[in-house]
Amino acid sequence: MRILAAVIREPGLTPGQLAERARVSERTLRRDLSLLRRDGYPISYSDGYQVQELLRLNGEEVRSPGQGLGGVYEHQLRLLREQVPPPLAERVERELEAEAPAALAGLIAHVLERGSR
């Protein structure tokens, strides 16, 4: 998820830069990008890594799924429901719903503090 977060936060990174931001080797980066793509994240490389914002469907441009924070959150919940036994998935989802707002608020405060330095 550090790879996905870095691509969303800083589109256009080279493989070396993305590996550094995600704190992984370039070999691990390639392997994990394959897994992310397999799981439906539209990560592409064109002048650096980026999450595809537009797709062409029958000649028309449409927004790709999983864009932005809400899209990533929904995609993760879908994968959770598909890949984890229902009782555990339900428990994890309840905990996320309880803890995510406070975690997001803390992250926003951290980013604001870092930006004001």
C-alpha positions, 0 to 999 in steps of 0.5 A, a space after each residue: 500500500 506504500 507503493 499505491 500511496 506514493 503513486 497517488 501522492 506523487 504521480 510521475 515518479 521513476 522506478 528508482 524514486 518510487 522504490 525509494 518512497 515506498 522503502 522497497 527494492 526495485 525488484 520488490 517494486 516490480 513484483 508488488 506493482 504486478 500484484 496491485 495491477 492484478 487486484 485492479 489498481 490502474 497503475 501505469 507508466 507514462 512519464 513516471 508511474 501514475 494511477 490512470 485517471 481516464 480510460 477509453 471505453 467505446 471511444 469515450 473517456 470515462 473515469 477509471 475506478 479506484 480514483 482518490 481516497 474514497 475509491 481506494 478505500 472502497 476497492 480495499 473493502 471489496 478485496 477484503 470481502 472477496 478474499 477474507 472469510 466473512 466473519 473476519 472481514 465483517 470484524 475488520 470492516 467494523 474496526 475500520 469504520 470506527 478507527 478510520 476517521 480518527 486516523 485520517 484526521 491525525 494524518 491530515 494534522 500531520 501533513 499540515 504540521 509538516 507543511 507549516 515548517 
